[in-house]
Amino acid sequence: MPTLLIRHATLLVTMDAQRREIVDGAVFARDGVIEAVGASAQLPATADEAIDARGQVVIPGLVNTHHHFYQTLTRAVPAAQDAELFTWLKTLYPIWAKLTPEMAYVSTQTAMAELLLSGCTTSSDHLYLFPNGTQLDDTIEAARDIGMRFHAARGAMSVGESKGGLPPDRVVQDEAAILADAQRLIERWHDPARHAMTRIVVAPCSPFSVSRELMRDAALLARAYGPGHGVSLHTHLAENDNDIAYTREKFHCTPAEYAESLGWVGPDVWHAHCVKLDEAGIALFARTGTGVAHCPGSNMRLASGIAPIRAMRDAGVPVSIAVDGSASNDSGHMLGEARLALLLQRVAHGPVKGPSALTAREVLEIATLGGAQVLGRDDIGALAPGMSADLVSVPLDDIGVAGALHDPLAALFFCHVPRVKHTVVNGRVVVRDGQLATLDLPVHLERHNRLAAGLLGA
């Protein structure tokens, strides 16, 4: 079984139960699982692979809990640049209807490359339209080839414009076929074991694109596998004012009430955005352990508002950080997204809560342990014996953190980190010296941009 040693880190941030921050720290792993964490002098001196982390901060790999990988193909589309959510979607749906299996595969690797280079080792992705033979399998195979830990969310849209929904009819699917495919994916790909690299999530898209019946049946399907199987549920909820208005008009309730009525609350459920989650909804989510994926960049980009993350955290809601889709952010830089989360709560609360409405260490907790909790995992998010060997090292000699030696950990979030030094997933080095080790990125991006140009008719 191969061994890996990361040693002599200027600072090793464990996020373990004691929140240890170790000067001249080291991590020793065997077969993708951490065996020892501590001062470099206390750990084994050799391993099959040893990485010297002098001048670097080592942290647990960040966990991204909401994305739409295919959207790397439609970044900064002019007609959608200045639109709010519903108009933005209606502008882009016809373009996304041209998606192919090759596009799904290539865009997945593009999005994952950006995440891996910016500190992320585990990501979920929410693919909710499947034109031209596209399948979720295309993204799963791409993830396996690049080496990222992946929660693949089988999204769906079933209520088109002719039935009062938002998407055009040509991108929706039959509900029986949706459920059958979700079951197929779970039985083919889902791994319930600790340290699993692939899990399947059942994820109807949103209240404005699926029926109540599909939401109910999706929850029943996921839970039929039992609580120990790790099949979780995910959707968009309470993203902006129009989203709230649609739910009130169609279902005569708030989004939180809608979720509760269909069984979409509990520790096996997490919702993206929740910008407009009200006090009763926050209390419901806290009481039931329902998770939230906070997407600050996208929420700002689409002018949706500022999610009440401080209130959620104070109430006990499980909160994570996510970059959201690459056409609504339009970035997939995970450390950068955590920085936005840190700063945006300070904008929201001003002097009322004090400047430290969120602190750097709290944001790291949300982006690691918070993401692990939301995804229903107890094997990622911290550097400790028995945990998956998922970690990132960040260089302290880059221009973005120059002079930030007073608190190297805080520098990762107050400053701008262009890219990480090393990224390790499941004990495998997938980013080495700032370069992807599992993908020829320049060649890949040339292929990606050719596909993007074809998608837009350029």
Residue pairs with C-beta under 8 A, 6 or more apart in sequence:
1 30
1 31
2 30
2 31
2 48
2 49
2 427
3 28
3 29
3 30
3 44
3 47
3 48
3 49
4 27
4 28
4 29
4 30
4 47
4 48
4 49
4 50
4 51
4 389
4 424
4 427
4 429
5 26
5 27
5 28
5 29
5 43
5 44
5 46
5 47
5 49
5 50
5 51
6 26
6 27
6 50
6 51
6 53
6 58
6 391
6 393
6 422
6 424
7 26
7 40
7 43
7 50
7 51
7 52
7 53
8 24
8 26
8 40
8 52
8 53
8 54
9 22
9 24
9 25
9 26
9 40
9 53
9 54
9 56
9 57
9 58
9 393
10 23
10 24
10 53
10 54
10 55
10 56
10 57
10 396
10 408
11 21
11 22
11 23
11 25
11 57
11 58
11 408
11 409
12 21
12 22
12 23
12 25
12 26
12 27
12 37
12 53
12 57
12 58
12 383
13 21
13 57
13 58
13 59
13 60
13 364
13 383
13 409
14 20
14 21
14 22
14 25
14 37
14 60
14 382
14 383
14 384
15 59
15 60
15 364
15 365
15 368
15 369
15 381
15 382
15 383
16 37
16 382
16 383
16 384
17 384
19 361
20 37
21 409
22 37
22 38
22 39
23 39
24 39
24 40
24 41
25 37
25 38
25 39
25 40
25 58
26 36
26 37
26 38
26 39
26 40
26 42
26 43
27 34
27 36
27 37
27 43
27 58
27 383
27 389
27 391
28 34
28 35
28 36
28 37
28 43
28 44
28 47
29 35
29 389
29 427
30 427
31 427
32 195
32 388
32 389
32 426
32 427
32 428
33 195
33 386
33 387
33 388
33 389
33 427
34 383
34 384
34 385
34 386
34 387
34 388
34 389
35 385
36 42
36 43
36 44
36 385
37 43
37 383
37 384
37 385
49 429
51 393
51 422
51 429
53 393
53 421
53 422
55 395
55 396
55 397
56 393
56 394
56 395
56 396
56 421
56 422
57 393
57 394
57 396
57 408
57 409
57 411
57 412
58 383
58 391
58 392
58 393
58 394
59 119
59 364
59 368
59 383
59 391
59 392
59 393
59 394
59 409
59 412
60 368
60 380
60 381
60 382
60 383
60 390
60 391
60 392
61 119
61 120
61 121
61 122
61 368
61 380
61 390
61 391
61 392
61 423
61 424
61 425
62 119
62 120
62 121
62 122
62 321
62 334
62 335
62 338
62 367
62 368
62 371
62 392
63 120
63 121
63 122
63 123
63 320
63 321
63 367
63 368
63 370
63 371
63 372
63 374
63 375
63 380
63 381
64 115
64 120
64 122
64 123
64 124
64 321
64 322
64 323
64 334
64 337
64 371
65 123
65 124
65 270
65 272
65 291
65 293
65 320
65 321
65 322
65 371
65 374
65 375
66 124
66 126
66 234
66 272
66 293
66 295
66 322
66 323
66 324
67 111
67 115
67 123
67 124
67 125
67 126
67 322
67 323
67 324
67 325
67 326
67 332
68 125
68 126
68 127
68 128
68 324
68 325
68 326
68 327
68 328
69 104
69 107
69 108
69 110
69 111
69 112
69 125
69 127
69 139
69 326
70 96
70 99
70 103
70 104
70 107
70 108
70 127
71 107
71 325
71 326
71 327
71 328
72 107
72 110
72 111
72 114
72 326
72 327
72 332
72 448
72 452
73 99
73 103
73 107
73 448
73 451
73 452
73 455
74 80
74 92
74 95
74 96
74 326
74 327
74 452
74 455
74 456
75 326
75 327
75 330
76 327
76 330
77 91
77 92
77 95
77 327
77 456
79 91
80 87
80 88
80 91
80 92
80 327
83 91
83 302
84 240
84 242
84 302
84 303
84 304
85 239
85 240
85 242
85 243
85 302
85 304
86 166
86 208
86 242
88 302
88 328
89 166
89 167
90 166
92 327
93 129
93 167
93 168
93 171
94 168
95 455
95 456
96 129
96 131
96 171
97 129
97 131
97 168
97 170
97 171
98 131
98 132
98 455
99 129
99 131
99 132
99 134
99 455
100 131
100 132
100 133
100 134
101 132
101 133
101 134
101 135
101 138
102 138
102 451
103 134
103 451
103 455
104 127
104 134
104 135
104 138
104 139
104 142
105 138
105 139
105 141
105 142
106 142
106 444
106 447
106 448
106 451
107 448
107 451
108 125
108 138
108 139
108 142
108 143
109 142
109 145
109 146
109 439
109 444
110 444
110 445
110 448
111 123
111 125
111 326
111 332
112 123
112 142
112 143
112 146
112 148
113 146
113 436
113 439
113 441
113 444
114 326
114 331
114 332
114 333
115 123
115 148
115 323
115 332
115 334
116 146
116 148
116 423
116 425
116 430
116 431
116 436
117 419
117 420
117 423
117 431
117 434
117 436
118 332
118 333
118 334
118 335
118 336
118 417
118 419
118 420
119 334
119 335
119 392
119 394
119 412
119 417
119 420
119 423
120 334
121 148
121 149
121 380
121 390
121 391
121 392
121 423
121 424
121 425
122 148
122 149
122 150
122 151
122 371
122 372
122 375
122 377
122 380
122 390
122 425
123 148
123 149
123 150
123 151
124 150
124 151
124 152
124 153
124 201
124 234
124 322
124 375
125 139
125 150
125 151
125 152
125 153
126 153
126 155
126 201
126 203
126 205
126 234
126 272
127 134
127 136
127 139
127 152
127 153
127 154
127 155
128 155
128 156
128 157
128 203
128 204
128 205
128 209
129 155
129 157
129 167
129 171
130 136
130 173
131 170
131 171
135 181
136 152
136 154
136 181
136 185
136 200
137 185
137 188
137 189
139 150
139 152
140 150
140 152
140 189
140 198
143 150
143 152
143 197
143 198
144 150
144 197
144 198
145 438
145 439
146 430
146 436
146 438
146 439
147 425
147 426
147 428
147 430
147 438
148 425
148 430
149 196
149 197
149 380
149 388
149 390
149 425
149 426
150 197
150 198
150 199
151 199
151 200
151 201
151 232
151 375
152 185
152 189
152 198
152 199
152 200
152 201
153 200
153 201
153 202
153 203
153 234
154 178
154 181
154 182
154 185
154 200
154 201
154 202
154 203
155 203
155 204
155 205
156 173
156 175
156 178
156 182
156 203
156 204
156 205
156 210
156 214
156 218
157 165
157 167
157 171
157 172
157 173
157 204
157 205
157 209
157 210
158 165
158 172
158 173
158 174
158 175
158 178
158 204
158 209
158 210
158 211
158 214
159 165
159 167
159 172
159 208
159 209
159 210
159 211
160 167
160 168
160 169
160 170
160 171
160 172
161 167
161 168
161 169
162 169
164 250
165 172
165 208
165 209
165 210
166 208
166 209
167 209
172 209
175 210
175 211
175 213
175 214
175 217
178 204
178 214
179 214
179 217
179 218
179 221
182 200
182 202
182 218
182 221
183 221
185 200
186 200
186 202
186 225
186 231
189 198
189 200
190 198
190 199
190 200
190 229
190 230
190 231
191 197
191 198
191 199
192 199
192 228
192 229
192 230
192 231
194 378
194 379
194 388
195 379
195 388
195 426
196 230
197 426
199 230
199 231
199 232
199 375
200 231
201 231
201 232
201 233
201 234
202 218
202 219
202 221
202 222
202 231
202 232
202 233
202 234
203 218
203 233
203 234
203 235
204 210
204 214
204 215
204 218
204 235
205 235
205 236
206 235
206 236
206 237
206 239
206 243
207 235
207 236
207 237
207 243
207 246
207 247
207 250
207 251
207 255
207 258
208 243
208 246
208 247
208 250
212 251
212 262
215 235
215 262
215 264
216 262
216 263
218 233
219 233
219 262
219 263
219 264
220 263
222 231
222 232
222 233
222 268
223 231
223 263
223 268
225 231
227 268
230 376
230 377
231 268
232 268
232 269
232 270
232 375
232 376
233 264
233 268
233 269
233 270
234 269
234 270
234 271
234 272
234 293
235 264
235 271
235 272
236 243
236 271
236 272
236 273
237 243
237 255
237 256
237 259
237 271
237 272
237 273
237 274
237 277
238 244
238 254
238 255
238 256
238 271
238 273
238 274
238 275
238 276
238 277
238 281
239 272
239 273
239 274
239 275
239 276
239 299
239 304
240 275
240 276
240 302
240 303
240 304
240 305
241 276
241 305
243 255
243 276
244 254
244 255
244 276
247 253
247 254
247 255
247 258
248 254
251 258
253 261
254 278
254 280
254 281
255 276
255 277
255 281
256 277
256 278
256 280
256 281
256 284
256 285
257 280
257 281
258 264
259 265
259 269
259 271
259 290
260 284
264 271
264 290
265 284
265 285
265 288
265 290
266 288
266 289
266 290
267 288
267 289
267 290
267 291
267 318
267 376
268 376
269 290
269 291
270 290
270 291
270 292
270 293
270 318
270 320
270 374
270 375
271 290
271 291
271 292
271 293
272 292
272 293
272 295
272 322
272 324
273 292
273 293
273 294
273 295
273 298
273 299
273 304
273 307
273 324
274 281
274 285
274 292
274 294
274 307
274 312
275 299
275 304
275 305
275 306
275 307
276 305
277 285
277 292
277 307
277 308
277 312
279 311
282 308
282 311
282 312
282 315
282 317
283 315
284 290
285 291
285 292
285 312
285 315
285 317
285 318
286 312
286 315
286 316
286 317
289 318
290 317
290 318
291 317
291 318
291 319
291 320
291 373
291 374
292 307
292 309
292 312
292 317
292 318
292 319
292 320
292 374
293 320
293 321
293 322
293 374
294 307
294 309
294 319
294 320
294 321
294 322
294 341
294 366
295 307
295 321
295 322
295 323
295 324
295 329
295 337
296 306
296 307
296 321
296 337
296 340
296 341
296 344
297 323
297 324
297 329
297 331
297 336
297 337
297 340
298 304
298 323
298 324
298 325
298 328
298 329
299 305
299 306
299 307
300 340
300 344
301 328
301 329
301 330
302 328
306 344
306 345
306 347
306 348
308 348
309 319
309 341
309 345
309 358
310 345
310 348
310 349
310 353
310 357
310 358
312 319
313 319
313 362
313 366
318 370
318 373
318 374
319 366
319 370
319 374
320 366
320 367
320 370
320 371
320 373
320 374
320 375
321 334
321 337
321 338
321 341
321 363
321 366
321 367
321 370
321 371
322 337
323 329
323 331
323 332
323 333
323 334
323 337
326 332
329 337
331 337
334 367
335 394
335 412
335 413
335 417
335 420
336 416
336 417
338 363
338 364
338 366
338 367
338 413
339 363
339 413
339 414
339 416
341 358
341 363
341 366
341 367
342 358
342 359
342 360
342 363
342 413
342 414
345 353
345 357
345 358
346 355
346 356
346 357
346 358
348 357
349 357
360 407
360 409
360 410
360 412
360 413
360 414
361 409
361 410
363 413
364 409
364 412
364 413
368 380
368 381
368 382
369 381
369 382
370 381
371 380
371 381
372 378
372 379
372 380
372 381
372 382
373 381
379 386
379 387
379 388
380 387
380 388
380 390
381 387
383 391
388 426
389 424
389 426
389 427
390 424
390 425
390 426
391 423
391 424
392 420
392 422
392 423
392 424
393 420
393 421
393 422
394 401
394 412
394 417
394 420
394 421
395 401
395 420
395 421
395 434
396 404
396 405
396 408
396 411
398 417
398 418
399 418
400 415
400 416
400 417
400 418
401 408
401 411
401 412
401 415
401 416
401 417
404 410
404 411
404 414
404 415
405 411
419 434
420 431
420 434
421 431
421 433
421 434
422 429
422 431
422 432
422 433
423 429
423 430
423 431
424 430
429 437
430 436
430 437
430 438
431 437
435 441
